[in-house]
């Protein structure tokens, strides 16, 4: 039996559509990110080193917040079958352990190409205080029927 997914196909996608995904970021998430990527920057991995920085302790990798944007695009809007073409990112604030991040993507433009559409989405990640930690613009090809 084939699994059913919630997909927003290119003929259904409209400017103004948006969706959000939230996740609490833990030290275990950072450890997993380090294992997968090899990014062992002591800012993220060494308590003693990080205590001496402007943040006063370890913070999560900014790319973890970017990963939440990828999850929103791949699972929510437009969802499974979408092809991620590009992303601009600006990291605005640190992500601390136990922050709850909410990543939102909103369709702002849809361009018809010869064989498919390209959608542009504004992307933003905020913490539980409503502070923007990451923002940017993504381009994707929505799934076709």
Backbone as a printed PyTorch tensor [residue, N CA C, xyz], in Angstrom:
tensor([[[  0.8400,  -1.1910,   0.0000],
         [  0.0000,   0.0000,   0.0000],
         [  0.8840,   1.2540,   0.0000]],

        [[  0.6070,   2.1870,  -0.8830],
         [  1.3660,   3.4190,  -0.9920],
         [  0.9130,   4.4030,   0.0720]],

        [[  1.8890,   5.0410,   0.7260],
         [  1.5790,   6.0380,   1.7480],
         [  0.9960,   7.2880,   1.0900]],

        [[  0.0050,   7.8780,   1.7220],
         [ -0.6200,   9.1080,   1.2240],
         [  0.0380,  10.3210,   1.8830]],

        [[  0.3330,  11.3230,   1.0900],
         [  0.9390,  12.5600,   1.5880],
         [  0.0340,  13.7340,   1.2620]],

        [[  0.1080,  14.7760,   2.0970],
         [ -0.5900,  16.0270,   1.8090],
         [  0.3070,  16.8430,   0.8800]],

        [[ -0.1190,  16.9590,  -0.3510],
         [  0.6700,  17.6490,  -1.3780],
         [ -0.1280,  18.8170,  -1.9270]],

        [[  0.5240,  19.9660,  -2.0420],
         [ -0.0670,  21.0980,  -2.7430],
         [  0.5990,  21.1230,  -4.1130]],

        [[ -0.1520,  20.7200,  -5.1390],
         [  0.3810,  20.6560,  -6.4950],
         [  0.4830,  22.0540,  -7.0910]],

        [[  1.2710,  22.1600,  -8.1650],
         [  1.5330,  23.4730,  -8.7640],
         [  0.2590,  24.1890,  -9.2040]],

        [[ -0.7640,  23.4430,  -9.6150],
         [ -2.0090,  24.0890, -10.0450],
         [ -2.8750,  24.5280,  -8.8590]],

        [[ -2.4960,  24.1250,  -7.6500],
         [ -3.2210,  24.5190,  -6.4390],
         [ -2.5170,  25.6310,  -5.6770]],

        [[ -1.2300,  25.8000,  -5.9110],
         [ -0.4280,  26.7600,  -5.1610],
         [ -0.8090,  28.1840,  -5.5470]],

        [[ -0.9920,  29.0460,  -4.5420],
         [ -1.3860,  30.4330,  -4.7750],
         [ -0.5440,  31.3740,  -3.9320]],

        [[ -0.3210,  32.5820,  -4.4550],
         [  0.3460,  33.6260,  -3.6890],
         [ -0.4780,  33.8810,  -2.4240]],

        [[  0.2140,  33.9970,  -1.2930],
         [ -0.4330,  34.2430,  -0.0070],
         [ -0.5720,  32.9930,   0.8490]],

        [[ -0.4660,  31.8180,   0.2360],
         [ -0.5330,  30.5830,   1.0250],
         [  0.6900,  30.5120,   1.9230]],

        [[  0.4890,  30.0220,   3.1590],
         [  1.6300,  29.8610,   4.0620],
         [  1.3470,  28.7580,   5.0640]],

        [[  2.4310,  28.2810,   5.6670],
         [  2.3120,  27.2490,   6.6900],
         [  3.5170,  27.3470,   7.6150]],

        [[  3.4050,  26.6820,   8.7720],
         [  4.4170,  26.7700,   9.8150],
         [  4.6840,  25.3980,  10.4040]],

        [[  5.9110,  25.2020,  10.8500],
         [  6.3160,  24.0010,  11.5680],
         [  7.1290,  24.4480,  12.7750]],

        [[  6.8920,  23.8290,  13.9290],
         [  7.5980,  24.2250,  15.1590],
         [  8.3530,  23.0490,  15.7620]],

        [[  9.4560,  23.3850,  16.4450],
         [ 10.2700,  22.3650,  17.1050],
         [ 11.0790,  22.9900,  18.2310]],

        [[ 11.1750,  22.2730,  19.3510],
         [ 12.0610,  22.6650,  20.4440],
         [ 13.4640,  22.1760,  20.1050]],

        [[ 14.4530,  23.0590,  20.2040],
         [ 15.8330,  22.7310,  19.8750],
         [ 16.5760,  22.3480,  21.1490]],

        [[ 17.1630,  21.1630,  21.1480],
         [ 17.8350,  20.6390,  22.3390],
         [ 19.3250,  20.4310,  22.0810]],

        [[ 20.0560,  20.1800,  23.1600],
         [ 21.4750,  19.8390,  23.0310],
         [ 21.6400,  18.5690,  22.2140]],

        [[ 20.7070,  17.6400,  22.3300],
         [ 20.7640,  16.4020,  21.5420],
         [ 20.6400,  16.7010,  20.0490]],

        [[ 19.8090,  17.6760,  19.6810],
         [ 19.6940,  18.0750,  18.2740],
         [ 21.0410,  18.5840,  17.7580]],

        [[ 21.7190,  19.3860,  18.5690],
         [ 23.0230,  19.9200,  18.1740],
         [ 24.0280,  18.7750,  18.0370]],

        [[ 24.0040,  17.8410,  18.9630],
         [ 24.9120,  16.6900,  18.8860],
         [ 24.6740,  15.8950,  17.6030]],

        [[ 23.4210,  15.7020,  17.2330],
         [ 23.0990,  14.9760,  15.9940],
         [ 23.5800,  15.7560,  14.7720]],

        [[ 23.4010,  17.0720,  14.8010],
         [ 23.8530,  17.9110,  13.6860],
         [ 25.3650,  17.7990,  13.5280]],

        [[ 26.0900,  17.8320,  14.6520],
         [ 27.5450,  17.6920,  14.6230],
         [ 27.9250,  16.3450,  14.0120]],

        [[ 27.2340,  15.2920,  14.4090],
         [ 27.5330,  13.9550,  13.9000],
         [ 27.3130,  13.8790,  12.3870]],

        [[ 26.2290,  14.4850,  11.9120],
         [ 25.8990,  14.4140,  10.4890],
         [ 26.8310,  15.2930,   9.6520]],

        [[ 27.1230,  16.5040,  10.1320],
         [ 27.8490,  17.4720,   9.3070],
         [ 29.3450,  17.5430,   9.5680]],

        [[ 29.7740,  17.1620,  10.7760],
         [ 31.1750,  17.3280,  11.1360],
         [ 31.5210,  18.7260,  11.6010]],

        [[ 30.5280,  19.6160,  11.7200],
         [ 30.7680,  20.9880,  12.1870],
         [ 30.8760,  20.9720,  13.7150]],

        [[ 32.1140,  20.9290,  14.1860],
         [ 32.3780,  20.8590,  15.6210],
         [ 32.8570,  22.2000,  16.1850]],

        [[ 32.4280,  23.2950,  15.5910],
         [ 32.7930,  24.6200,  16.0810],
         [ 32.5530,  24.6440,  17.5920]],

        [[ 33.5720,  25.0220,  18.3940],
         [ 33.4040,  25.0060,  19.8450],
         [ 32.3110,  25.9500,  20.3570]],

        [[ 31.8960,  26.8850,  19.5230],
         [ 30.7680,  27.7410,  19.9000],
         [ 29.5180,  26.8920,  20.1750]],

        [[ 29.4450,  25.7450,  19.4950],
         [ 28.2850,  24.8670,  19.6110],
         [ 28.5470,  23.6250,  20.4600]],

        [[ 29.8300,  23.3010,  20.6930],
         [ 30.1540,  21.9980,  21.2780],
         [ 30.9440,  22.0290,  22.5770]],

        [[ 31.5180,  23.1660,  22.9380],
         [ 32.4190,  23.2340,  24.0920],
         [ 31.9120,  24.2720,  25.0880]],

        [[ 31.4070,  23.7890,  26.2300],
         [ 30.8370,  24.6850,  27.2460],
         [ 31.8390,  25.7460,  27.7040]],

        [[ 33.0530,  25.3420,  28.0040],
         [ 34.0550,  26.2880,  28.5160],
         [ 34.3960,  27.3550,  27.4830]],

        [[ 34.6270,  26.9390,  26.2610],
         [ 34.9130,  27.8950,  25.1890],
         [ 33.7500,  28.8660,  25.0300]],

        [[ 32.5410,  28.3310,  24.9350],
         [ 31.3550,  29.1500,  24.6560],
         [ 31.0350,  30.1170,  25.7890]],

        [[ 31.3590,  29.7470,  27.0330],
         [ 31.1060,  30.6430,  28.1750],
         [ 31.8700,  31.9520,  28.0340]],

        [[ 33.0120,  31.9050,  27.3740],
         [ 33.8600,  33.0930,  27.2320],
         [ 33.4610,  33.9650,  26.0410]],

        [[ 32.4040,  33.6030,  25.3350],
         [ 31.9810,  34.3770,  24.1600],
         [ 30.8840,  35.3690,  24.5280]],

        [[ 30.4970,  36.1710,  23.5510],
         [ 29.4470,  37.1660,  23.7590],
         [ 28.0990,  36.5330,  24.1050]],

        [[ 27.9330,  35.2260,  23.8560],
         [ 26.6600,  34.5610,  24.1330],
         [ 26.6270,  33.9360,  25.5150]],

        [[ 27.7820,  33.8120,  26.1680],
         [ 27.8280,  33.3000,  27.5350],
         [ 27.5660,  31.8070,  27.6560]],

        [[ 27.5390,  31.1130,  26.5500],
         [ 27.3150,  29.6710,  26.5630],
         [ 27.0850,  29.1630,  25.1570]],

        [[ 26.9510,  27.8410,  25.0620],
         [ 26.7580,  27.2130,  23.7560],
         [ 25.4440,  27.6590,  23.1170]],

        [[ 25.4690,  27.7610,  21.8000],
         [ 24.2630,  28.0380,  21.0300],
         [ 24.1710,  26.9890,  19.9220]],

        [[ 22.9820,  26.8550,  19.3600],
         [ 22.7640,  25.9090,  18.2650],
         [ 23.3150,  26.4800,  16.9650]],

        [[ 23.6650,  25.6040,  16.0550],
         [ 24.0890,  26.0080,  14.7130],
         [ 22.9320,  26.7420,  14.0260]],

        [[ 23.2260,  27.8210,  13.3370],
         [ 22.1900,  28.5280,  12.5930],
         [ 21.5410,  27.6540,  11.5330]],

        [[ 22.3070,  26.7260,  10.9890],
         [ 21.7650,  25.8630,   9.9360],
         [ 20.6900,  24.9150,  10.4500]],

        [[ 20.6060,  24.7280,  11.7540],
         [ 19.4920,  23.9300,  12.2830],
         [ 18.1850,  24.6730,  12.0320]],

        [[ 18.1950,  25.9890,  12.2460],
         [ 16.9850,  26.7680,  11.9540],
         [ 16.6850,  26.7340,  10.4590]],

        [[ 17.7270,  26.7510,   9.6260],
         [ 17.5220,  26.6490,   8.1780],
         [ 16.9350,  25.2920,   7.8140]],

        [[ 17.3210,  24.2670,   8.5330],
         [ 16.7620,  22.9430,   8.3100],
         [ 15.2690,  22.8920,   8.5600]],

        [[ 14.8030,  23.6950,   9.5080],
         [ 13.3510,  23.7580,   9.7590],
         [ 12.6260,  24.3870,   8.5720]],

        [[ 13.2720,  25.3330,   7.9080],
         [ 12.6870,  25.9040,   6.6930],
         [ 12.5460,  24.8030,   5.6400]],

        [[ 13.5850,  24.0040,   5.4850],
         [ 13.5290,  22.8910,   4.5420],
         [ 12.3820,  21.9470,   4.8730]],

        [[ 12.1780,  21.6880,   6.1550],
         [ 11.0920,  20.7950,   6.5760],
         [  9.7200,  21.3790,   6.2430]],

        [[  9.5380,  22.6830,   6.4390],
         [  8.2610,  23.3210,   6.0870],
         [  8.0020,  23.1890,   4.5890]],

        [[  9.0340,  23.4430,   3.7800],
         [  8.8670,  23.3670,   2.3300],
         [  8.6100,  21.9400,   1.8670]],

        [[  9.3040,  20.9900,   2.4530],
         [  9.1960,  19.6140,   2.0120],
         [  8.0090,  18.8460,   2.5600]],

        [[  7.4510,  19.3370,   3.6780],
         [  6.3680,  18.5810,   4.3130],
         [  5.0470,  19.3460,   4.4340]],

        [[  5.0880,  20.6630,   4.3320],
         [  3.8770,  21.4650,   4.5530],
         [  3.4500,  22.2420,   3.3150]],

        [[  4.3010,  23.1880,   2.8860],
         [  3.9530,  24.0340,   1.7450],
         [  5.1500,  24.2180,   0.8360]],

        [[  5.1480,  23.7160,  -0.3400],
         [  4.0730,  22.9790,  -0.9810],
         [  4.0330,  21.5050,  -0.6040]],

        [[  5.0690,  21.0220,   0.0920],
         [  5.0160,  19.6680,   0.6020],
         [  5.7390,  18.6460,  -0.2630]],

        [[  5.4680,  17.3650,   0.0130],
         [  6.1710,  16.2830,  -0.6720],
         [  6.1210,  16.4280,  -2.1980]],

        [[  7.2610,  16.1250,  -2.8110],
         [  7.3690,  16.2200,  -4.2570],
         [  7.9620,  17.5330,  -4.7300]],

        [[  8.0050,  18.5330,  -3.8550],
         [  8.5990,  19.8260,  -4.2200],
         [ 10.1150,  19.6660,  -4.3430]],

        [[ 10.7010,  20.4270,  -5.2460],
         [ 12.1440,  20.4340,  -5.4360],
         [ 12.6830,  21.7860,  -4.9830]],

        [[ 13.5830,  21.7470,  -4.0150],
         [ 14.1900,  22.9370,  -3.4100],
         [ 15.2940,  23.4190,  -4.3410]],

        [[ 15.1490,  24.6050,  -4.9070],
         [ 16.1340,  25.1360,  -5.8500],
         [ 17.1740,  26.0350,  -5.2040]],

        [[ 16.7460,  26.8410,  -4.2310],
         [ 17.6840,  27.7820,  -3.6360],
         [ 17.1180,  28.4450,  -2.4000]],

        [[ 18.0200,  29.0890,  -1.6530],
         [ 17.6180,  29.7240,  -0.4030],
         [ 18.6160,  30.8140,  -0.0660]],

        [[ 18.1290,  31.9980,   0.2560],
         [ 18.9780,  33.0070,   0.8830],
         [ 18.6840,  32.9390,   2.3730]],

        [[ 19.6830,  33.2160,   3.1860],
         [ 19.5120,  33.1610,   4.6370],
         [ 20.2420,  34.3160,   5.2920]],

        [[ 19.6050,  34.8910,   6.2970],
         [ 20.2520,  35.8430,   7.1860],
         [ 19.9710,  35.3730,   8.5990]],

        [[ 21.0260,  35.1950,   9.3810],
         [ 20.8890,  34.7730,  10.7720],
         [ 20.8570,  36.0250,  11.6360]],

        [[ 19.7270,  36.2540,  12.2810],
         [ 19.4730,  37.5080,  12.9970],
         [ 19.7540,  37.4370,  14.4940]],

        [[ 19.6090,  36.2430,  15.0820],
         [ 19.7660,  36.0980,  16.5310],
         [ 20.1690,  34.6600,  16.8340]],

        [[ 20.8530,  34.4570,  17.9780],
         [ 21.2690,  33.0950,  18.3210],
         [ 20.0770,  32.2220,  18.7150]],

        [[ 20.2670,  30.9190,  18.5120],
         [ 19.2930,  29.9280,  18.9670],
         [ 19.9050,  29.2350,  20.1780]],

        [[ 19.2230,  29.3440,  21.3010],
         [ 19.6890,  28.7330,  22.5440],
         [ 19.0070,  27.3800,  22.7370]],

        [[ 19.6600,  26.5130,  23.4830],
         [ 19.0600,  25.2230,  23.7830],
         [ 17.7260,  25.4430,  24.4820]],

        [[ 16.7510,  24.6490,  24.1140],
         [ 15.3770,  24.6750,  24.6140],
         [ 14.5340,  25.8130,  24.0440]],

        [[ 15.0760,  26.5760,  23.0920],
         [ 14.2310,  27.5160,  22.3530],
         [ 13.2400,  26.7100,  21.5200]],

        [[ 12.0330,  27.2220,  21.4040],
         [ 11.0360,  26.6250,  20.5160],
         [ 10.9940,  27.4950,  19.2710]],

        [[ 11.4070,  26.9070,  18.1550],
         [ 11.4610,  27.6420,  16.8930],
         [ 10.2490,  27.3120,  16.0410]],

        [[  9.7230,  28.3390,  15.3800],
         [  8.6280,  28.1740,  14.4280],
         [  9.0870,  28.7230,  13.0950]],

        [[  9.1450,  27.8290,  12.1010],
         [  9.5530,  28.1990,  10.7500],
         [  8.3080,  28.3650,   9.8950]],

        [[  8.2140,  29.4940,   9.2030],
         [  7.0700,  29.7940,   8.3460],
         [  7.5560,  30.0770,   6.9300]],

        [[  6.8170,  29.5570,   5.9670],
         [  7.0770,  29.8500,   4.5560],
         [  5.7900,  30.3850,   3.9460]],

        [[  5.9050,  31.4860,   3.1990],
         [  4.7480,  32.1040,   2.5540],
         [  5.0490,  32.3240,   1.0770]],

        [[  4.1330,  31.8680,   0.2260],
         [  4.2860,  32.0280,  -1.2260],
         [  4.1000,  33.5030,  -1.5800]],

        [[  5.1130,  34.0910,  -2.2240],
         [  5.0320,  35.5060,  -2.6050],
         [  5.0430,  35.7120,  -4.1160]],

        [[  5.4300,  34.6760,  -4.8660],
         [  5.4750,  34.8150,  -6.3230],
         [  5.4520,  33.4260,  -6.9540]],

        [[  4.7790,  33.3220,  -8.0860],
         [  4.7690,  32.0800,  -8.8640],
         [  5.0340,  32.4460, -10.3170]],

        [[  6.0690,  31.8570, -10.8810],
         [  6.4420,  32.1310, -12.2730],
         [  6.2700,  30.8740, -13.1020]],

        [[  5.5670,  31.0110, -14.2220],
         [  5.3880,  29.8880, -15.1470],
         [  6.5910,  29.8120, -16.0660]],

        [[  7.2640,  28.6870, -16.0690],
         [  8.3550,  28.4160, -17.0010],
         [  7.7970,  27.5330, -18.1100]],

        [[  8.6340,  27.1230, -19.0270],
         [  8.1590,  26.3440, -20.1700],
         [  7.4660,  25.0470, -19.7440]],

        [[  8.0760,  24.2940, -18.8230],
         [  7.5450,  22.9820, -18.4580],
         [  7.1040,  22.8710, -17.0010]],

        [[  7.3260,  23.8980, -16.2010],
         [  6.9730,  23.8410, -14.7820],
         [  6.8870,  25.2540, -14.2160]],

        [[  6.4320,  25.3400, -12.9690],
         [  6.3710,  26.6240, -12.2720],
         [  7.5030,  26.6960, -11.2620]],

        [[  7.9470,  27.9090, -10.9880],
         [  8.8880,  28.1620,  -9.8930],
         [  8.1970,  29.1010,  -8.9220]],

        [[  8.1350,  28.6920,  -7.6700],
         [  7.5260,  29.5150,  -6.6350],
         [  8.6150,  30.1180,  -5.7510]],

        [[  8.4050,  31.3700,  -5.3850],
         [  9.2780,  32.0690,  -4.4550],
         [  8.5250,  32.2220,  -3.1460]],

        [[  9.1840,  31.8710,  -2.0530],
         [  8.5500,  31.9340,  -0.7400],
         [  9.4210,  32.7410,   0.2130]],

        [[  8.7980,  33.6460,   0.9660],
         [  9.4870,  34.2990,   2.0660],
         [  9.5570,  33.2910,   3.2000]],

        [[ 10.7210,  33.1790,   3.8270],
         [ 10.9010,  32.2290,   4.9170],
         [ 11.3630,  32.9640,   6.1670]],

        [[ 10.8430,  32.5270,   7.3020],
         [ 11.1890,  33.1830,   8.5650],
         [ 11.1290,  32.1500,   9.6770]],

        [[ 12.0990,  32.2300,  10.5850],
         [ 12.1010,  31.3880,  11.7750],
         [ 12.1330,  32.3080,  12.9850]],

        [[ 11.1910,  32.1170,  13.8920],
         [ 11.1220,  32.9150,  15.1260],
         [ 11.2220,  31.9840,  16.3260]],

        [[ 11.7120,  32.5350,  17.4460],
         [ 11.7550,  31.7500,  18.6700],
         [ 10.4650,  31.9740,  19.4660]],

        [[ 10.3870,  31.3700,  20.6260],
         [  9.1740,  31.4250,  21.4490],
         [  8.8520,  32.8420,  21.9280]],

        [[  9.7970,  33.7550,  21.8430],
         [  9.5690,  35.1550,  22.2180],
         [  9.1030,  35.9910,  21.0290]],

        [[  9.0160,  35.3610,  19.8460],
         [  8.6380,  36.0850,  18.6420],
         [  9.8040,  36.7720,  17.9600]],

        [[ 11.0060,  36.5470,  18.4590],
         [ 12.2080,  37.1550,  17.8890],
         [ 12.6220,  36.3880,  16.6310]],

        [[ 12.8690,  37.1120,  15.5530],
         [ 13.3300,  36.4910,  14.3160],
         [ 14.7680,  36.0230,  14.5160]],

        [[ 15.0010,  34.7300,  14.2750],
         [ 16.3620,  34.1950,  14.3650],
         [ 16.9630,  33.9660,  12.9850]],

        [[ 16.1240,  33.6550,  11.9960],
         [ 16.5920,  33.4100,  10.6340],
         [ 15.5100,  33.8580,   9.6600]],

        [[ 15.9300,  34.4850,   8.5580],
         [ 14.9670,  34.8310,   7.5140],
         [ 15.6400,  34.7720,   6.1620]],

        [[ 14.7970,  34.6780,   5.1340],
         [ 15.3360,  34.6230,   3.7930],
         [ 14.2590,  34.3770,   2.7590]],

        [[ 14.6990,  33.9350,   1.5920],
         [ 13.8060,  33.6650,   0.4730],
         [ 14.1840,  32.3270,  -0.1340]],

        [[ 13.1760,  31.5060,  -0.3960],
         [ 13.3950,  30.1940,  -1.0120],
         [ 12.7570,  30.1590,  -2.3930]],

        [[ 13.3380,  29.3540,  -3.2750],
         [ 12.7090,  29.0720,  -4.5640],
         [ 12.5480,  27.5600,  -4.6800]],

        [[ 11.3920,  27.1620,  -5.1850],
         [ 11.0770,  25.7400,  -5.2960],
         [ 10.2980,  25.4650,  -6.5770]],

        [[ 10.3440,  24.2200,  -7.0060],
         [  9.4530,  23.7330,  -8.0610],
         [  8.4020,  22.8820,  -7.3470]],

        [[  7.1290,  23.2920,  -7.3760],
         [  6.0940,  22.4710,  -6.7390],
         [  5.8840,  21.1630,  -7.5090]],

        [[  5.3310,  20.1910,  -6.8180],
         [  5.0160,  18.9060,  -7.4460],
         [  4.0010,  19.0970,  -8.5730]],

        [[  4.1800,  18.2910,  -9.6050],
         [  3.2190,  18.2750, -10.7190],
         [  2.3690,  17.0130, -10.6110]],

        [[  1.1720,  17.0800, -11.1420],
         [  0.2860,  15.9120, -11.1480],
         [  0.7150,  14.9340, -12.2070]]])
